[in-house]
């Protein structure tokens, strides 16, 4: 009387397997959302891996230089070097502390809006446009075949009867 399959496990085993697979999907999506927030993935050594801000790399030697014959006293040059690097570093760090997180938040919103706009508006509009263009292509192709096709065929037959003889 028991016909639960050849293995004898029945619907209970199938439901258990489905629950396990759903649990794995939920765990997987939770891991993906944790990866977004996980700070262990951030490269703290090379913070510009793709060299997108290569144009902003500014060193003392790129800004200040004394040509031959116009050198200041060595201690002035060394102190200028220290002052330049310290002021640039301190100012950048202060601005990064005060404005970096709000800026990152704003840019995160900006790119989320751009992604949303492309995914939910531009791509469907482009697809609708391509569908309409395909229909218009068929319409105009048919018109050209009906109206201009016979004219072109007649001209082709007319000009094919012309022969050129070299004398």
DRENTORKOL-3810 file (N, C-alpha, C; in nm, 4 decimals):
REM DRENTORKOL-3810
@n.u->0.0818; n.v->-0.1183; n.w->0.0000; ca.u->0.0000; ca.v->0.0000; ca.w->0.0000; c.u->0.0867; c.v->0.1253; c.w->0.0000
@n.u->0.2081; n.v->0.1165; n.w->0.0398; ca.u->0.2966; ca.v->0.2310; ca.w->0.0409; c.u->0.3638; c.v->0.2424; c.w->-0.0945
@n.u->0.3314; n.v->0.3492; n.w->-0.1712; ca.u->0.3937; ca.v->0.3727; ca.w->-0.2998; c.u->0.4571; c.v->0.5110; c.w->-0.2986
@n.u->0.5600; n.v->0.5268; n.w->-0.2243; ca.u->0.6269; ca.v->0.6555; ca.w->-0.2129; c.u->0.7493; c.v->0.6620; c.w->-0.3020
@n.u->0.7633; n.v->0.5740; n.w->-0.3905; ca.u->0.8797; ca.v->0.5738; ca.w->-0.4780; c.u->0.9679; c.v->0.4550; c.w->-0.4468
@n.u->1.0642; n.v->0.4350; n.w->-0.5297; ca.u->1.1511; ca.v->0.3192; ca.w->-0.5148; c.u->1.2436; c.v->0.3319; c.w->-0.3958
@n.u->1.2787; n.v->0.4555; n.w->-0.3595; ca.u->1.3705; ca.v->0.4688; ca.w->-0.2472; c.u->1.2981; c.v->0.4616; c.w->-0.1143
@n.u->1.1669; n.v->0.4739; n.w->-0.1172; ca.u->1.0909; ca.v->0.4664; ca.w->0.0059; c.u->1.0926; c.v->0.5968; c.w->0.0844
@n.u->1.1389; n.v->0.7070; n.w->0.0218; ca.u->1.1510; ca.v->0.8317; ca.w->0.0967; c.u->1.0276; c.v->0.9195; c.w->0.0821
@n.u->0.9586; n.v->0.9225; n.w->-0.0290; ca.u->0.8324; ca.v->0.9926; ca.w->-0.0427; c.u->0.8435; c.v->1.1441; c.w->-0.0460
@n.u->0.7277; n.v->1.2087; n.w->-0.0263; ca.u->0.7168; ca.v->1.3544; ca.w->-0.0351; c.u->0.7894; c.v->1.4251; c.w->0.0783
@n.u->0.7994; n.v->1.3636; n.w->0.1918; ca.u->0.8678; ca.v->1.4256; ca.w->0.3054; c.u->1.0129; c.v->1.4561; c.w->0.2721
@n.u->1.0779; n.v->1.3623; n.w->0.2052; ca.u->1.2181; ca.v->1.3814; ca.w->0.1660; c.u->1.2294; c.v->1.4914; c.w->0.0598
@n.u->1.1361; n.v->1.4943; n.w->-0.0378; ca.u->1.1380; ca.v->1.5959; ca.w->-0.1423; c.u->1.1175; c.v->1.7342; c.w->-0.0820
@n.u->1.0254; n.v->1.7481; n.w->0.0109; ca.u->1.0006; ca.v->1.8763; ca.w->0.0773; c.u->1.1219; c.v->1.9201; c.w->0.1582
@n.u->1.1894; n.v->1.8236; n.w->0.2215; ca.u->1.3101; ca.v->1.8549; ca.w->0.2982; c.u->1.4189; c.v->1.9071; c.w->0.2056
@n.u->1.4335; n.v->1.8432; n.w->0.0858; ca.u->1.5328; ca.v->1.8884; ca.w->-0.0116; c.u->1.4999; c.v->2.0292; c.w->-0.0607
@n.u->1.3711; n.v->2.0573; n.w->-0.0885; ca.u->1.3305; ca.v->2.1904; ca.w->-0.1347; c.u->1.3574; c.v->2.2950; c.w->-0.0274
@n.u->1.3308; n.v->2.2612; n.w->0.0968; ca.u->1.3564; ca.v->2.3545; ca.w->0.2065; c.u->1.5053; c.v->2.3830; c.w->0.2189
@n.u->1.5878; n.v->2.2774; n.w->0.2006; ca.u->1.7330; ca.v->2.2973; ca.w->0.2045; c.u->1.7793; c.v->2.3886; c.w->0.0920
@n.u->1.7251; n.v->2.3676; n.w->-0.0302; ca.u->1.7686; ca.v->2.4509; ca.w->-0.1425; c.u->1.7236; c.v->2.5953; c.w->-0.1232
@n.u->1.6016; n.v->2.6159; n.w->-0.0681; ca.u->1.5566; ca.v->2.7523; ca.w->-0.0400; c.u->1.6450; c.v->2.8173; c.w->0.0659
@n.u->1.6834; n.v->2.7387; n.w->0.1664; ca.u->1.7705; ca.v->2.7899; ca.w->0.2720; c.u->1.9056; c.v->2.8315; c.w->0.2139
@n.u->1.9596; n.v->2.7506; n.w->0.1189; ca.u->2.0870; ca.v->2.7833; ca.w->0.0554; c.u->2.0756; c.v->2.9109; c.w->-0.0274
@n.u->1.9623; n.v->2.9307; n.w->-0.0972; ca.u->1.9415; ca.v->3.0523; ca.w->-0.1757; c.u->1.9384; c.v->3.1740; c.w->-0.0845
@n.u->1.8672; n.v->3.1626; n.w->0.0270; ca.u->1.8593; ca.v->3.2733; ca.w->0.1226; c.u->1.9960; c.v->3.3012; c.w->0.1825
@n.u->2.0697; n.v->3.1958; n.w->0.2180; ca.u->2.2043; ca.v->3.2145; ca.w->0.2724; c.u->2.2958; c.v->3.2779; c.w->0.1686
@n.u->2.2826; n.v->3.2352; n.w->0.0417; ca.u->2.3650; ca.v->3.2903; ca.w->-0.0661; c.u->2.3383; c.v->3.4381; c.w->-0.0870
@n.u->2.2099; n.v->3.4772; n.w->-0.0851; ca.u->2.1792; ca.v->3.6193; ca.w->-0.1038; c.u->2.2231; c.v->3.6992; c.w->0.0180
@n.u->2.2177; n.v->3.6396; n.w->0.1362; ca.u->2.2665; ca.v->3.7085; ca.w->0.2555; c.u->2.4172; c.v->3.7283; c.w->0.2479
@n.u->2.4884; n.v->3.6273; n.w->0.1959; ca.u->2.6334; ca.v->3.6405; ca.w->0.1802; c.u->2.6663; c.v->3.7496; c.w->0.0801
@n.u->2.5879; n.v->3.7578; n.w->-0.0310; ca.u->2.6120; ca.v->3.8616; ca.w->-0.1313; c.u->2.5905; c.v->3.9995; c.w->-0.0723
@n.u->2.4861; n.v->4.0158; n.w->0.0089; ca.u->2.4623; ca.v->4.1467; ca.w->0.0686; c.u->2.5684; c.v->4.1790; c.w->0.1733
@n.u->2.6221; n.v->4.0760; n.w->0.2397; ca.u->2.7304; ca.v->4.1004; ca.w->0.3338; c.u->2.8590; c.v->4.1379; c.w->0.2621
@n.u->2.8800; n.v->4.0836; n.w->0.1413; ca.u->3.0006; ca.v->4.1166; ca.w->0.0658; c.u->3.0030; c.v->4.2639; c.w->0.0294
@n.u->2.8881; n.v->4.3232; n.w->0.0106; ca.u->2.8821; ca.v->4.4647; ca.w->-0.0231; c.u->2.9359; c.v->4.5483; c.w->0.0922
@n.u->2.9044; n.v->4.5096; n.w->0.2135; ca.u->2.9431; ca.v->4.5862; ca.w->0.3305; c.u->3.0772; c.v->4.5409; c.w->0.3874
@n.u->3.1253; n.v->4.4227; n.w->0.3470; ca.u->3.2473; ca.v->4.3659; ca.w->0.4021; c.u->3.3674; c.v->4.4537; c.w->0.3698
@n.u->3.4355; n.v->4.5047; n.w->0.4722; ca.u->3.5504; ca.v->4.5918; ca.w->0.4524; c.u->3.6772; c.v->4.5132; c.w->0.4236
@n.u->3.6745; n.v->4.3826; n.w->0.4389; ca.u->3.7914; ca.v->4.3007; ca.w->0.4117; c.u->3.8252; c.v->4.2973; c.w->0.2631
@n.u->3.7319; n.v->4.3315; n.w->0.1762; ca.u->3.7525; ca.v->4.3270; ca.w->0.0321; c.u->3.8168; c.v->4.4558; c.w->-0.0210
@n.u->3.8284; n.v->4.5583; n.w->0.0598; ca.u->3.8823; ca.v->4.6872; ca.w->0.0152; c.u->4.0348; c.v->4.6808; c.w->0.0157
@n.u->4.0961; n.v->4.7208; n.w->-0.0949; ca.u->4.2417; ca.v->4.7227; ca.w->-0.1059; c.u->4.2932; c.v->4.8494; c.w->-0.0384
@n.u->4.3586; n.v->4.8342; n.w->0.0754; ca.u->4.4088; ca.v->4.9493; ca.w->0.1493; c.u->4.5485; c.v->4.9902; c.w->0.1074
@n.u->4.6152; n.v->4.9107; n.w->0.0234; ca.u->4.7499; ca.v->4.9440; ca.w->-0.0219; c.u->4.7427; c.v->5.0220; c.w->-0.1526
@n.u->4.6848; n.v->4.9619; n.w->-0.2543; ca.u->4.6694; ca.v->5.0283; ca.w->-0.3838; c.u->4.5242; c.v->5.0710; c.w->-0.3977
@n.u->4.4946; n.v->5.1934; n.w->-0.3669; ca.u->4.3569; ca.v->5.2410; ca.w->-0.3638; c.u->4.3093; c.v->5.2930; c.w->-0.4987
@n.u->4.3965; n.v->5.2922; n.w->-0.5972; ca.u->4.3594; ca.v->5.3316; ca.w->-0.7330; c.u->4.4128; c.v->5.2257; c.w->-0.8293
@n.u->4.3580; n.v->5.1043; n.w->-0.8176; ca.u->4.4065; ca.v->4.9900; ca.w->-0.8952; c.u->4.3925; c.v->5.0126; c.w->-1.0455
@n.u->4.2903; n.v->5.0844; n.w->-1.0873; ca.u->4.2645; ca.v->5.1048; ca.w->-1.2299; c.u->4.3237; c.v->5.2353; c.w->-1.2828
@n.u->4.4002; n.v->5.3054; n.w->-1.2012; ca.u->4.4634; ca.v->5.4323; ca.w->-1.2388; c.u->4.3639; c.v->5.5320; c.w->-1.2971
@n.u->4.2476; n.v->5.5446; n.w->-1.2355; ca.u->4.1492; ca.v->5.6399; ca.w->-1.2865; c.u->4.1813; c.v->5.7828; c.w->-1.2435
@n.u->4.2644; n.v->5.7986; n.w->-1.1410; ca.u->4.3035; ca.v->5.9326; ca.w->-1.0962; c.u->4.4524; c.v->5.9556; c.w->-1.1155
@n.u->4.5049; n.v->5.9022; n.w->-1.2231; ca.u->4.6467; ca.v->5.9157; ca.w->-1.2521; c.u->4.6847; c.v->6.0615; c.w->-1.2758
@n.u->4.5922; n.v->6.1406; n.w->-1.3258; ca.u->4.6182; ca.v->6.2812; ca.w->-1.3553; c.u->4.6274; c.v->6.3681; c.w->-1.2303
@n.u->4.5889; n.v->6.3151; n.w->-1.1145; ca.u->4.5878; ca.v->6.3928; ca.w->-0.9906; c.u->4.7129; c.v->6.3675; c.w->-0.9069
@n.u->4.7967; n.v->6.2754; n.w->-0.9479; ca.u->4.9178; ca.v->6.2457; ca.w->-0.8717; c.u->5.0101; c.v->6.3674; c.w->-0.8779
@n.u->5.0222; n.v->6.4364; n.w->-0.7667; ca.u->5.1020; ca.v->6.5589; ca.w->-0.7618; c.u->5.2084; c.v->6.5438; c.w->-0.6538
@n.u->5.3322; n.v->6.5566; n.w->-0.6954; ca.u->5.4449; ca.v->6.5536; ca.w->-0.6037; c.u->5.5101; c.v->6.6915; c.w->-0.6022
@n.u->5.5910; n.v->6.7133; n.w->-0.5025; ca.u->5.6629; ca.v->6.8402; ca.w->-0.4885; c.u->5.7394; c.v->6.8728; c.w->-0.6160
@n.u->5.8053; n.v->6.7723; n.w->-0.6726; ca.u->5.8867; ca.v->6.7919; ca.w->-0.7921; c.u->5.8033; c.v->6.8265; c.w->-0.9149
@n.u->5.6741; n.v->6.7903; n.w->-0.9127; ca.u->5.5859; ca.v->6.8221; ca.w->-1.0250; c.u->5.5361; c.v->6.9663; c.w->-1.0196
@n.u->5.5450; n.v->7.0280; n.w->-0.9013; ca.u->5.4899; ca.v->7.1622; ca.w->-0.8832; c.u->5.5991; c.v->7.2673; c.w->-0.8715
@n.u->5.6998; n.v->7.2410; n.w->-0.7921; ca.u->5.8058; ca.v->7.3385; ca.w->-0.7683; c.u->5.9394; c.v->7.2862; c.w->-0.8199
@n.u->6.0101; n.v->7.3743; n.w->-0.8871; ca.u->6.1424; ca.v->7.3371; ca.w->-0.9391; c.u->6.2266; c.v->7.4637; c.w->-0.9531
@n.u->6.3501; n.v->7.4526; n.w->-0.9172; ca.u->6.4435; ca.v->7.5646; ca.w->-0.9316; c.u->6.5406; c.v->7.5330; c.w->-1.0441
@n.u->6.5415; n.v->7.6132; n.w->-1.1476; ca.u->6.6344; ca.v->7.5856; ca.w->-1.2584; c.u->6.7783; c.v->7.6142; c.w->-1.2173
@n.u->6.8682; n.v->7.5646; n.w->-1.2962; ca.u->7.0109; ca.v->7.5862; ca.w->-1.2709; c.u->7.0385; c.v->7.7359; c.w->-1.2704
@n.u->7.1089; n.v->7.7810; n.w->-1.1686; ca.u->7.1424; ca.v->7.9227; ca.w->-1.1552; c.u->7.0452; c.v->7.9993; c.w->-1.0665
@n.u->6.9357; n.v->7.9374; n.w->-1.0274; ca.u->6.8389; ca.v->8.0041; ca.w->-0.9397; c.u->6.8054; c.v->7.9128; c.w->-0.8229
@n.u->6.9038; n.v->7.8728; n.w->-0.7481; ca.u->6.8821; ca.v->7.7826; ca.w->-0.6351; c.u->6.8742; c.v->7.8641; c.w->-0.5070
@n.u->6.7821; n.v->7.8242; n.w->-0.4203; ca.u->6.7733; ca.v->7.8854; ca.w->-0.2876; c.u->6.8684; c.v->7.8113; c.w->-0.1945
@n.u->6.8739; n.v->7.8558; n.w->-0.0710; ca.u->6.9563; ca.v->7.7894; ca.w->0.0288; c.u->6.8999; c.v->7.6487; c.w->0.0504
@n.u->6.9856; n.v->7.5515; n.w->0.0742; ca.u->6.9437; ca.v->7.4118; ca.w->0.0880; c.u->6.8374; c.v->7.3933; c.w->0.1955
@n.u->6.8523; n.v->7.4612; n.w->0.3096; ca.u->6.7547; ca.v->7.4432; ca.w->0.4175; c.u->6.6172; c.v->7.4975; c.w->0.3753
@n.u->6.6129; n.v->7.6026; n.w->0.2943; ca.u->6.4843; ca.v->7.6564; ca.w->0.2456; c.u->6.4182; c.v->7.5541; c.w->0.1536
@n.u->6.4965; n.v->7.4931; n.w->0.0667; ca.u->6.4428; ca.v->7.3941; ca.w->-0.0262; c.u->6.3901; c.v->7.2716; c.w->0.0481
@n.u->6.4650; n.v->7.2272; n.w->0.1501; ca.u->6.4216; ca.v->7.1110; ca.w->0.2291; c.u->6.2968; c.v->7.1440; c.w->0.3098
@n.u->6.2926; n.v->7.2613; n.w->0.3725; ca.u->6.1732; ca.v->7.3003; ca.w->0.4491; c.u->6.0529; c.v->7.3214; c.w->0.3579
@n.u->6.0762; n.v->7.3758; n.w->0.2396; ca.u->5.9673; ca.v->7.3917; ca.w->0.1426; c.u->5.9088; c.v->7.2551; c.w->0.1061
@n.u->5.9981; n.v->7.1585; n.w->0.0860; ca.u->5.9551; ca.v->7.0222; ca.w->0.0555; c.u->5.8687; c.v->6.9662; c.w->0.1693
@n.u->5.9150; n.v->6.9826; n.w->0.2922; ca.u->5.8402; ca.v->6.9325; ca.w->0.4093; c.u->5.7066; c.v->7.0040; c.w->0.4235
@n.u->5.7081; n.v->7.1373; n.w->0.4104; ca.u->5.5841; ca.v->7.2149; ca.w->0.4243; c.u->5.4828; c.v->7.1761; c.w->0.3161
@n.u->5.5298; n.v->7.1617; n.w->0.1928; ca.u->5.4401; ca.v->7.1240; ca.w->0.0829; c.u->5.3749; c.v->6.9895; c.w->0.1120
@n.u->5.4542; n.v->6.8882; n.w->0.1426; ca.u->5.4008; ca.v->6.7535; ca.w->0.1644; c.u->5.3120; c.v->6.7455; c.w->0.2881
@n.u->5.3524; n.v->6.8129; n.w->0.3956; ca.u->5.2713; ca.v->6.8090; ca.w->0.5183; c.u->5.1393; c.v->6.8813; c.w->0.4984
@n.u->5.1428; n.v->7.0002; n.w->0.4381; ca.u->5.0182; ca.v->7.0750; ca.w->0.4191; c.u->4.9253; c.v->7.0029; c.w->0.3222
@n.u->4.9809; n.v->6.9467; n.w->0.2155; ca.u->4.8980; ca.v->6.8721; ca.w->0.1193; c.u->4.8361; c.v->6.7499; c.w->0.1876
@n.u->4.9160; n.v->6.6753; n.w->0.2619; ca.u->4.8654; ca.v->6.5565; ca.w->0.3300; c.u->4.7627; c.v->6.5886; c.w->0.4368
@n.u->4.7911; n.v->6.6887; n.w->0.5207; ca.u->4.6972; ca.v->6.7241; ca.w->0.6281; c.u->4.5665; c.v->6.7784; c.w->0.5722
@n.u->4.5760; n.v->6.8661; n.w->0.4739; ca.u->4.4559; ca.v->6.9238; ca.w->0.4140; c.u->4.3712; c.v->6.8151; c.w->0.3478
@n.u->4.4367; n.v->6.7263; n.w->0.2723; ca.u->4.3632; ca.v->6.6176; ca.w->0.2069; c.u->4.2948; c.v->6.5285; c.w->0.3097
@n.u->4.3674; n.v->6.4908; n.w->0.4147; ca.u->4.3087; ca.v->6.4045; ca.w->0.5175; c.u->4.1926; c.v->6.4719; c.w->0.5884
@n.u->4.2055; n.v->6.6013; n.w->0.6186; ca.u->4.0967; ca.v->6.6745; ca.w->0.6833; c.u->3.9738; c.v->6.6794; c.w->0.5932
@n.u->3.9949; n.v->6.7105; n.w->0.4657; ca.u->3.8822; ca.v->6.7132; ca.w->0.3720; c.u->3.8214; c.v->6.5747; c.w->0.3543
@n.u->3.9066; n.v->6.4715; n.w->0.3506; ca.u->3.8561; ca.v->6.3347; ca.w->0.3368; c.u->3.7733; c.v->6.2952; c.w->0.4586
@n.u->3.8190; n.v->6.3359; n.w->0.5772; ca.u->3.7438; ca.v->6.3042; ca.w->0.6995; c.u->3.6100; c.v->6.3762; c.w->0.7004
@n.u->3.6114; n.v->6.5040; n.w->0.6661; ca.u->3.4888; ca.v->6.5842; ca.w->0.6725; c.u->3.3930; c.v->6.5575; c.w->0.5563
@n.u->3.4478; n.v->6.5384; n.w->0.4382; ca.u->3.3633; ca.v->6.5316; ca.w->0.3184; c.u->3.3626; c.v->6.3961; c.w->0.2491
@n.u->3.4552; n.v->6.3075; n.w->0.2824; ca.u->3.4685; ca.v->6.1813; ca.w->0.2104; c.u->3.3473; c.v->6.0916; c.w->0.2219
@n.u->3.2988; n.v->6.0705; n.w->0.3434; ca.u->3.1850; ca.v->5.9803; ca.w->0.3634; c.u->3.0571; c.v->6.0386; c.w->0.3031
@n.u->3.0250; n.v->6.1669; n.w->0.3279; ca.u->2.9059; ca.v->6.2217; ca.w->0.2606; c.u->2.9187; c.v->6.2203; c.w->0.1079
@n.u->3.0400; n.v->6.2466; n.w->0.0585; ca.u->3.0610; ca.v->6.2423; ca.w->-0.0865; c.u->3.0397; c.v->6.1015; c.w->-0.1400
@n.u->3.0960; n.v->6.0039; n.w->-0.0719; ca.u->3.0788; ca.v->5.8650; ca.w->-0.1143; c.u->2.9310; c.v->5.8263; c.w->-0.1123
@n.u->2.8597; n.v->5.8722; n.w->-0.0108; ca.u->2.7167; ca.v->5.8451; ca.w->-0.0016; c.u->2.6425; c.v->5.9077; c.w->-0.1196
@n.u->2.6737; n.v->6.0330; n.w->-0.1507; ca.u->2.6088; ca.v->6.1009; ca.w->-0.2639; c.u->2.6413; c.v->6.0330; c.w->-0.3962
@n.u->2.7686; n.v->5.9948; n.w->-0.4160; ca.u->2.8055; ca.v->5.9283; ca.w->-0.5402; c.u->2.7435; c.v->5.7896; c.w->-0.5491
@n.u->2.7310; n.v->5.7228; n.w->-0.4351; ca.u->2.6621; ca.v->5.5938; ca.w->-0.4353; c.u->2.5177; c.v->5.6100; c.w->-0.4807
@n.u->2.4496; n.v->5.7130; n.w->-0.4276; ca.u->2.3128; ca.v->5.7420; ca.w->-0.4714; c.u->2.3090; c.v->5.7757; c.w->-0.6204
@n.u->2.4039; n.v->5.8567; n.w->-0.6637; ca.u->2.4086; ca.v->5.8991; ca.w->-0.8047; c.u->2.4205; c.v->5.7788; c.w->-0.8983
@n.u->2.5140; n.v->5.6894; n.w->-0.8688; ca.u->2.5319; ca.v->5.5744; ca.w->-0.9569; c.u->2.4186; c.v->5.4736; c.w->-0.9436
@n.u->2.3565; n.v->5.4673; n.w->-0.8269; ca.u->2.2382; ca.v->5.3820; ca.w->-0.8124; c.u->2.1240; c.v->5.4371; c.w->-0.8980
@n.u->2.1072; n.v->5.5677; n.w->-0.8991; ca.u->2.0028; ca.v->5.6305; ca.w->-0.9812; c.u->2.0319; c.v->5.6087; c.w->-1.1294
@n.u->2.1591; n.v->5.6244; n.w->-1.1677; ca.u->2.1952; ca.v->5.6024; ca.w->-1.3082; c.u->2.1665; c.v->5.4578; c.w->-1.3479
@n.u->2.2061; n.v->5.3627; n.w->-1.2632; ca.u->2.1816; ca.v->5.2211; ca.w->-1.2934; c.u->2.0313; c.v->5.1949; c.w->-1.3028
@n.u->1.9544; n.v->5.2486; n.w->-1.2078; ca.u->1.8089; ca.v->5.2311; ca.w->-1.2096; c.u->1.7497; c.v->5.2888; c.w->-1.3373
@n.u->1.7937; n.v->5.4092; n.w->-1.3740; ca.u->1.7422; ca.v->5.4765; ca.w->-1.4931; c.u->1.7726; c.v->5.3949; c.w->-1.6189
@n.u->1.8930; n.v->5.3416; n.w->-1.6272; ca.u->1.9289; ca.v->5.2617; ca.w->-1.7445; c.u->1.8514; c.v->5.1308; c.w->-1.7478
@n.u->1.8428; n.v->5.0641; n.w->-1.6330; ca.u->1.7790; ca.v->4.9325; ca.w->-1.6283; c.u->1.6283; c.v->4.9421; c.w->-1.6490
@n.u->1.5641; n.v->5.0370; n.w->-1.5820; ca.u->1.4189; ca.v->5.0420; ca.w->-1.5799; c.u->1.3576; c.v->5.1414; c.w->-1.6778
@n.u->1.4400; n.v->5.2271; n.w->-1.7429; ca.u->1.3825; ca.v->5.3223; ca.w->-1.8374; c.u->1.4509; c.v->5.3191; c.w->-1.9739
@n.u->1.5811; n.v->5.3446; n.w->-1.9781; ca.u->1.6486; ca.v->5.3577; ca.w->-2.1078; c.u->1.6519; c.v->5.2282; c.w->-2.1877
@n.u->1.6864; n.v->5.1177; n.w->-2.1226; ca.u->1.6938; ca.v->4.9906; ca.w->-2.1949; c.u->1.5573; c.v->4.9489; c.w->-2.2505
@n.u->1.4490; n.v->4.9567; n.w->-2.1720; ca.u->1.3184; ca.v->4.9248; ca.w->-2.2316; c.u->1.2794; c.v->5.0225; c.w->-2.3437
@n.u->1.3123; n.v->5.1512; n.w->-2.3289; ca.u->1.2830; ca.v->5.2475; ca.w->-2.4353; c.u->1.3614; c.v->5.2140; c.w->-2.5616
@n.u->1.4877; n.v->5.1800; n.w->-2.5444; ca.u->1.5707; ca.v->5.1422; ca.w->-2.6588; c.u->1.5150; c.v->5.0169; c.w->-2.7256
@n.u->1.4721; n.v->4.9217; n.w->-2.6463; ca.u->1.4143; ca.v->4.7990; ca.w->-2.7029; c.u->1.2863; c.v->4.8303; c.w->-2.7796
@n.u->1.1991; n.v->4.9162; n.w->-2.7240; ca.u->1.0767; ca.v->4.9560; ca.w->-2.7939; c.u->1.1108; c.v->5.0290; c.w->-2.9239
@n.u->1.2123; n.v->5.1135; n.w->-2.9198; ca.u->1.2564; ca.v->5.1860; ca.w->-3.0388; c.u->1.3072; c.v->5.0888; c.w->-3.1452
@n.u->1.3853; n.v->4.9886; n.w->-3.1027; ca.u->1.4371; ca.v->4.8900; ca.w->-3.1979; c.u->1.3233; c.v->4.8086; c.w->-3.2598
@n.u->1.2229; n.v->4.7750; n.w->-3.1811; ca.u->1.1078; ca.v->4.7014; ca.w->-3.2340; c.u->1.0356; c.v->4.7867; c.w->-3.3374
@n.u->1.0126; n.v->4.9149; n.w->-3.3050; ca.u->0.9454; ca.v->5.0049; ca.w->-3.3986; c.u->1.0293; c.v->5.0283; c.w->-3.5233
@n.u->1.1595; n.v->5.0397; n.w->-3.5076; ca.u->1.2472; ca.v->5.0573; ca.w->-3.6240; c.u->1.2450; c.v->4.9343; c.w->-3.7127
@n.u->1.2377; n.v->4.8171; n.w->-3.6538; ca.u->1.2280; ca.v->4.6941; ca.w->-3.7319; c.u->1.1012; c.v->4.6913; c.w->-3.8149
@n.u->0.9912; n.v->4.7362; n.w->-3.7554; ca.u->0.8646; ca.v->4.7423; ca.w->-3.8280; c.u->0.8726; c.v->4.8458; c.w->-3.9394
@n.u->0.9327; n.v->4.9611; n.w->-3.9128; ca.u->0.9465; ca.v->5.0656; ca.w->-4.0139; c.u->1.0387; c.v->5.0190; c.w->-4.1264
@n.u->1.1416; n.v->4.9428; n.w->-4.0926; ca.u->1.2322; ca.v->4.8895; ca.w->-4.1932; c.u->1.1569; c.v->4.7974; c.w->-4.2889
@n.u->1.0703; n.v->4.7137; n.w->-4.2346; ca.u->0.9900; ca.v->4.6254; ca.w->-4.3195; c.u->0.8944; c.v->4.7063; c.w->-4.4065
@n.u->0.8329; n.v->4.8085; n.w->-4.3494; ca.u->0.7381; ca.v->4.8926; ca.w->-4.4222; c.u->0.8071; c.v->4.9636; c.w->-4.5382
@n.u->0.9179; n.v->5.0311; n.w->-4.5108; ca.u->0.9878; ca.v->5.1042; ca.w->-4.6153; c.u->1.0528; c.v->5.0095; c.w->-4.7160
@n.u->1.0987; n.v->4.8939; n.w->-4.6697; ca.u->1.1544; ca.v->4.7945; ca.w->-4.7619; c.u->1.0495; c.v->4.7474; c.w->-4.8609
@n.u->0.9276; n.v->4.7244; n.w->-4.8123; ca.u->0.8187; ca.v->4.6831; ca.w->-4.8999; c.u->0.7843; c.v->4.7944; c.w->-4.9975
@n.u->0.7772; n.v->4.9184; n.w->-4.9503; ca.u->0.7482; ca.v->5.0320; ca.w->-5.0385; c.u->0.8544; c.v->5.0452; c.w->-5.1470
@n.u->0.9809; n.v->5.0312; n.w->-5.1083; ca.u->1.0890; ca.v->5.0423; ca.w->-5.2066; c.u->1.0821; c.v->4.9301; c.w->-5.3090
@n.u->1.0529; n.v->4.8086; n.w->-5.2625; ca.u->1.0428; ca.v->4.6962; ca.w->-5.3557; c.u->0.9275; c.v->4.7151; c.w->-5.4535
@n.u->0.8182; n.v->4.7717; n.w->-5.4058; ca.u->0.7010; ca.v->4.7891; ca.w->-5.4920; c.u->0.7161; c.v->4.9069; c.w->-5.5873
@n.u->0.7714; n.v->5.0172; n.w->-5.5403; ca.u->0.7771; ca.v->5.1394; ca.w->-5.6208; c.u->0.9069; c.v->5.1539; c.w->-5.6991
@n.u->1.0194; n.v->5.1365; n.w->-5.6343; ca.u->1.1472; ca.v->5.1640; ca.w->-5.6987; c.u->1.2068; c.v->5.0373; c.w->-5.7603
@n.u->1.1704; n.v->4.9212; n.w->-5.7071; ca.u->1.2220; ca.v->4.7953; ca.w->-5.7594; c.u->1.1979; c.v->4.7778; c.w->-5.9084
@n.u->1.0729; n.v->4.7964; n.w->-5.9559; ca.u->1.0491; ca.v->4.7807; ca.w->-6.1008; c.u->1.1275; c.v->4.8817; c.w->-6.1859
@n.u->1.1426; n.v->5.0039; n.w->-6.1341; ca.u->1.2184; ca.v->5.1055; ca.w->-6.2081; c.u->1.3640; c.v->5.0636; c.w->-6.2197
@n.u->1.4222; n.v->5.0186; n.w->-6.1095; ca.u->1.5621; ca.v->4.9750; ca.w->-6.1107; c.u->1.5802; c.v->4.8538; c.w->-6.2009
@n.u->1.4837; n.v->4.7627; n.w->-6.1990; ca.u->1.4926; ca.v->4.6442; ca.w->-6.2839; c.u->1.4854; c.v->4.6826; c.w->-6.4312
@n.u->1.3973; n.v->4.7769; n.w->-6.4642; ca.u->1.3852; ca.v->4.8240; ca.w->-6.6020; c.u->1.5134; c.v->4.8924; c.w->-6.6474
@n.u->1.5701; n.v->4.9783; n.w->-6.5601; ca.u->1.6966; ca.v->5.0448; ca.w->-6.5947; c.u->1.8076; c.v->4.9429; c.w->-6.6137
@n.u->1.8093; n.v->4.8419; n.w->-6.5325; ca.u->1.9100; ca.v->4.7375; ca.w->-6.5452; c.u->1.8982; c.v->4.6642; c.w->-6.6775
@n.u->1.7754; n.v->4.6317; n.w->-6.7157; ca.u->1.7551; ca.v->4.5651; ca.w->-6.8448; c.u->1.7932; c.v->4.6580; c.w->-6.9601
@n.u->1.7576; n.v->4.7849; n.w->-6.9482; ca.u->1.7890; ca.v->4.8825; ca.w->-7.0526; c.u->1.9400; c.v->4.8957; c.w->-7.0705
@n.u->2.0112; n.v->4.9135; n.w->-6.9600; ca.u->2.1560; ca.v->4.9329; ca.w->-6.9686; c.u->2.2313; c.v->4.8031; c.w->-6.9989
@n.u->2.1688; n.v->4.6892; n.w->-6.9769; ca.u->2.2364; ca.v->4.5635; ca.w->-7.0090; c.u->2.2426; c.v->4.5396; c.w->-7.1599
@n.u->2.1590; n.v->4.6096; n.w->-7.2359; ca.u->2.1587; ca.v->4.5946; ca.w->-7.3811; c.u->2.2662; c.v->4.6792; c.w->-7.4489
@n.u->2.3308; n.v->4.7657; n.w->-7.3737; ca.u->2.4342; ca.v->4.8518; ca.w->-7.4292; c.u->2.5629; c.v->4.7698; c.w->-7.4406
@n.u->2.6227; n.v->4.7775; n.w->-7.5553; ca.u->2.7508; ca.v->4.7095; ca.w->-7.5763; c.u->2.8551; c.v->4.8125; c.w->-7.6159
@n.u->2.9742; n.v->4.7925; n.w->-7.5673; ca.u->3.0852; ca.v->4.8833; ca.w->-7.5968; c.u->3.1859; c.v->4.8061; c.w->-7.6801
@n.u->3.2191; n.v->4.8690; n.w->-7.7939; ca.u->3.3181; ca.v->4.8037; ca.w->-7.8829; c.u->3.4389; c.v->4.8927; c.w->-7.8904
@n.u->3.5548; n.v->4.8322; n.w->-7.8736; ca.u->3.6817; ca.v->4.9068; ca.w->-7.8891; c.u->3.7197; c.v->4.9076; c.w->-8.0359
@n.u->3.7561; n.v->5.0230; n.w->-8.0851; ca.u->3.7938; ca.v->5.0354; ca.w->-8.2264; c.u->3.9431; c.v->5.0363; c.w->-8.2405
END
